[in-house]
């Protein structure tokens, strides 16, 4: 890791790989300096909103809010990066055409292989050919709200693999 803590918020969004400097399956210790910079060094210690920058999503998932536009989620049992979510403010593209904030009608026109799935753990657009990406939308204003990439084990149908994921043995 270099000494630069600035995040390139224009990096491409790559399913199964990562977003910018953040690579899926890498260990949390690879990002110590970045996490410290964005969650401790840049904050006023007397404010009480630190939970916005670092919090437990579940007992097995710690999430850091980086550069005001990325949520990076690590598994607490193995320390590996399992999910990265780009939100408002992120300028990078998925597939050189889909970006956070784009009108939903434009997204569905450009990416017809994605379909809306309200039945899973989250309501999002998924692609059956690319299992490591999900796109959420704002239902009222109808725009792409976030783009997430994640390890395939995170949302698996196989109970044995789900158990391994929960225990951090992936």
C-alpha positions in Angstrom: 0.0 0.0 0.0 1.4 3.4 -0.9 1.3 6.5 1.4 -1.5 8.1 -0.6 -4.9 7.8 1.1 -6.8 9.5 -1.6 -9.3 7.2 -3.4 -9.8 7.4 -7.1 -13.6 7.8 -7.3 -13.5 7.4 -11.0 -12.1 3.8 -11.0 -14.2 1.2 -12.9 -16.6 -1.0 -11.0 -15.6 -4.6 -11.7 -17.8 -7.6 -10.6 -15.9 -10.3 -8.8 -12.8 -8.1 -8.7 -13.5 -4.9 -6.8 -13.6 -1.1 -7.1 -10.4 0.9 -7.4 -7.8 0.1 -4.8 -10.3 -2.2 -3.0 -10.1 -5.8 -4.1 -12.6 -8.5 -3.1 -11.1 -11.3 -0.9 -8.2 -9.1 0.2 -7.5 -8.8 3.9 -8.5 -5.8 6.1 -4.9 -5.2 7.1 -4.1 -4.2 3.5 -6.3 -1.1 4.1 -5.3 -0.1 7.6 -3.9 3.3 6.6 -6.9 4.1 4.4 -9.4 3.0 7.0 -7.7 4.9 9.7 -7.4 8.0 7.5 -11.1 8.1 6.6 -12.6 6.9 9.9 -10.4 8.4 12.5 -7.9 11.0 11.2 -10.5 13.1 9.2 -13.1 13.1 12.0 -13.7 15.4 14.9 -13.4 13.2 17.9 -15.9 15.2 19.8 -18.7 14.5 17.3 -20.9 11.5 17.9 -21.5 10.3 14.3 -18.6 7.8 14.1 -21.2 5.1 13.4 -21.7 6.6 10.0 -18.0 5.8 9.2 -17.5 2.4 10.9 -20.3 0.1 12.0 -21.3 -3.5 12.4 -23.8 -4.4 9.7 -24.2 -7.9 11.2 -22.1 -9.6 13.9 -20.0 -11.0 11.1 -19.7 -7.9 8.9 -17.9 -4.6 9.7 -18.5 -1.8 7.3 -16.4 1.3 6.7 -17.6 4.4 4.8 -14.7 5.7 2.7 -14.3 9.0 0.8 -18.0 9.8 1.3 -19.0 7.4 -1.5 -17.9 3.8 -0.8 -19.0 1.3 1.8 -16.4 -1.5 2.2 -17.5 -4.6 4.1 -15.2 -7.0 5.7 -16.1 -10.4 7.2 -15.2 -10.3 10.9 -14.2 -14.0 11.1 -11.6 -14.0 8.4 -10.9 -10.3 7.8 -11.5 -10.5 4.1 -13.2 -7.9 1.9 -16.6 -9.3 0.9 -18.6 -6.4 -0.5 -18.0 -2.9 -1.9 -20.8 -0.5 -2.5 -20.5 2.7 -4.5 -23.1 5.3 -3.6 -23.9 9.0 -4.4 -20.7 10.8 -5.2 -18.9 7.9 -6.8 -18.0 8.7 -10.5 -16.8 5.4 -11.8 -18.7 3.2 -14.2 -19.7 -0.4 -14.5 -19.5 -1.8 -18.0 -18.4 1.7 -19.2 -22.0 2.8 -19.2 -23.8 2.3 -15.8 -23.1 4.8 -13.0 -24.6 5.8 -9.6 -27.2 8.5 -10.1 -28.1 7.6 -13.7 -31.9 7.6 -14.5 -33.4 4.1 -14.0 -35.0 4.1 -17.4 -31.6 4.7 -19.0 -30.0 1.9 -17.0 -32.7 -0.6 -17.9 -32.4 0.4 -21.6 -28.6 0.0 -21.6 -28.5 -3.1 -19.4 -31.5 -5.2 -20.4 -29.9 -8.4 -19.1 -30.5 -7.1 -15.5 -33.8 -7.8 -14.0 -35.5 -6.5 -10.8 -35.6 -9.0 -8.0 -37.7 -8.0 -5.0 -37.6 -11.5 -3.5 -34.1 -11.8 -2.2 -32.4 -10.3 0.9 -32.4 -6.9 -0.8 -34.6 -5.4 -3.6 -32.2 -4.9 -6.5 -31.4 -5.5 -10.1 -29.3 -8.5 -10.8 -27.9 -10.3 -13.8 -28.0 -14.1 -13.9 -24.8 -14.2 -16.0 -22.8 -12.0 -13.6 -23.5 -13.1 -10.0 -21.1 -10.7 -8.2 -22.9 -7.4 -8.9 -26.2 -5.9 -7.8 -27.7 -2.5 -8.5 -30.3 -0.8 -6.3 -32.5 2.1 -7.2 -34.4 4.9 -5.6 -38.1 3.8 -6.1 -39.5 7.4 -5.8 -37.0 9.4 -7.9 -36.2 6.4 -10.2 -32.4 6.6 -10.4 -29.5 4.1 -9.7 -28.9 4.5 -6.0 -25.9 2.2 -5.6 -23.8 -0.4 -7.3 -22.4 -3.3 -5.3 -19.8 -5.9 -6.1 -19.4 -8.9 -3.7 -17.9 -12.3 -3.3 -20.2 -15.0 -4.8 -20.4 -16.9 -1.5 -22.2 -14.0 0.1 -25.5 -14.8 -1.7 -25.3 -18.5 -2.4 -28.2 -21.0 -2.7 -26.1 -23.9 -1.4 -26.5 -24.4 2.3 -23.0 -25.9 2.8 -21.4 -22.9 1.1 -23.6 -20.5 3.1 -22.3 -22.2 6.3 -18.7 -21.8 5.2 -19.3 -18.2 4.4 -20.9 -17.5 7.8 -17.9 -19.1 9.5 -15.4 -17.2 7.4 -13.9 -20.3 5.8 -14.3 -19.1 2.2 
